[in-house]
Amino acid sequence: MEAIARAWSRAVRTASKVVRTALPGPWPWRRVVGEASLALVMGAVAALLELVAGSGLAVPFGFAVAVLWVLRRGFPASVLLLTAALTGWSFGPLLMLVCAGWAAGARIRRVWWLVGSFVLSYLLFTATGVLKDGASASPKLIIGLSLGTFLVFAVLPALYSRYRAQRRALLDALRERNDQLVRERAMVVHQARLRERHRIAQDMHDSLGHQLALISVHSGALEVDRSLTDRQREAVGVLRQAAVAAMRELREVVGVLHDESTAAPPVVGTQGPAPARGGVDGIVGLVESSRAAGTEVAYSAEGERRPLAASVDNAAYRIVQEALTNAHKHAPGAPIAVALRYEPDALVVEVTNPRAPELVGARAGAGAAVSGGQGLTGLRERARLVGGMVHAGATPEQGFRLAAVLPYEGSEQDGGAAVAGVDDWVFEGLPSADEPDGGRRSPAMGCAVGVAGVAVTVLCLLIWGLVVLIQGADDATVPKPKYEQIKVGTAESEVLHELPPGNGFFTDGYKGTGPVAPEGSHCRWFLLDGEPGVAWDEDHVARFCFKDGVLVDKQEYVSKG
């Protein structure tokens, strides 16, 4: 029982898969009604054409066409083959052949499968035509007419439907790509905003934090100045506390901006904002500002000065600015040494300070320095983006040393990469002005070539058919003088030698017409040329009857065309 159940389950699944393949959904009720109506119409048209042709297969052909119409979406190749075979036998399913060619061109994706399906369909179309009419018409004529009919009623609809399907697929792909580019563009804009937030936060931290640190150092120095009165010291203390509070609030704002901008890492490529004090040239101004605050600062520059990239120049300035700020905050009163060394391949920036001296009085109770934890992180990021590195740490003498190595030319990302990362990247793959179609072959090109090939083939067939018709008419026509020269009683071989070869396409319709033929004879019919007075719907016919190798009768008469 279990084996039977499994076999039944497999059969149900197979049948369900076959039905889904043959009738691809979805099937809303409107589509069901439309498909059923069109199937009935197609079957009725095929049956009507069969009735007009005098065929006794009207009902079977109509039913077969209705079924093929329903199955054309799921099995386009099979439907094309069956429809071609039926149409080759009778022209009742001719309209269905057009629809089958249309469905095959649109739904068979692989080109060689499509070509093979149409080649086999043409062979079936021609073979059934030859089987039915080969005895009464020239096979060459049937092959030529079959080729022309198949090209016009099957291949041309397939080419146009394939063009429409490929055009629709191309438009869908372009629409999808456009939506993707719009989404990516929005992401790039969002990332650019985040990077700008990051840059603003870094500049606020480096520049404004440095100035507030100098204010704090100045006010701290004034607090221990013995020449000031107690009221003046109190005012200076308030000033220092305000500077410290301002630094704390600045750190909070910078932290918020950093948190919101960490989703997109900064991308170097633009030349960046110009240094507030002029890059490396502004380092001297930083040193002088610190000296004016009462801090002992030593400055030295070694080596031959080299030109720097704008981003490297700005990074060197910001590194010295942040190092001086940290020294003022964490080691107030300690001497600071700033050194620049121009090495063969990089600029080395070094800022060192020993341990801060012990302070007493108001300054000693001022509290711990405010730190947001963003300074060294920002410096390392700046150096990394220009291809350099930063090292920061304590010295054996319990002091602090910050050193940075910055290449002169910056990294490969420097200089215009942001533009390539936004505008050019977003529009990559779209058609350019020099290449309107973007290097892709238009689907219309292949279909146009196919249509042109079909048109040329049909034209050649028409010319060939015209030549065949003219030659066939000559072979089926006997001139009046020659008819008069042939006498009854002449040997059949001599008569056949005088007569043209004949053509059943033109004369088969006259078989059984005219006067009664002699008993036991076999006859041949020809058109009689040179006999005036025949109406447009009448033909002048000559009949020759033979018996026992002799011409026993010849007749000329008028037959309705």
ZIZIHU-V752738 format. One line per field, one symbol per residue. ss: DSSP state (@ for helix, = for strand, . for the rest). phi: phi as a letter, one per 40 degrees, with the letter a starting at -180 (. if undefined). A space follows every 10 residues. Layout:
BEGIN
ss = ???
phi = ???
END
This chain:
BEGIN
ss = .@@@@@@@@@ @@@@@@@@@@ @@......@@ @@@@@@@@@@ @@@@@@@@@@ @@.....@@@ @@@@@@@@@@ @....@@@@@ @@@@@@@@@. @@@@@@@@@@ @@@@@@@... @@@@@@@@@@ @@@@@@@@@@ @@@.....@@ @@@@@@@@@@ @@@@@@@@@@ @@@@@@@@@@ @@@@@@@@@@ @@@@@@@@@@ @@@@@@@@@@ @@@@@@@@@@ @@@@@@@@@@ @@@......@ @@@@@@@@@@ @@@@@@@@@@ @@@@@@@@@@ @......... ........@@ @@@@@@@@@@ @@....==== ==.......@ @@@@@@@@@@ @@@@@@@@@@ .....===== ==...===== ===....... .......... ....@@@@@@ @@@@@...== ====.....= =======... ......@@@@ @@@@@@.... .......... ..@@@@@@@@ @@@@@@@@@@ @@@@@@@@@@ @@@@@.===@ @@@@@..... =@@@@@@@.. ...@@@@@@@ .......... .========. .......=== =======..= ========== .
phi = .ccccccccc cccccccccc ccbcccbccc cccccccccc cccccccccc cccgccbccd cccccccccc ccccbccccc ccccccccca cccccccccc ccccccbccc cccccccccc ccccdccccc ccbccbacdc cccccccccc cccbccdccc cccccccccc cccccccccc cccccccccc ccccccdccc cccccccccc cccccccdcc cccccccccc cccccccccc cccccccccc cccccccccc bccbccbcic cgccdcbggd cccccccccc cccgccbbba bbgccbcbcd ccdccccccc cccccccccc bcgccbbbbb bccdbacbbb bbacccccbb gcccccgccc bcgbcccccc cccccbgbab bbaccdcgca bbbbbbcccg ccccggcccc cbccccccgc dcccbdcggc cccccccccc cccccccccc cccccccccc ccccccbbcd dcccccbchc cccccccccc cgacccbccc cgcgcccdcg cbbbbacbcg bcgcccbbbc bbbbbbafgb cbabbbacbc c
END
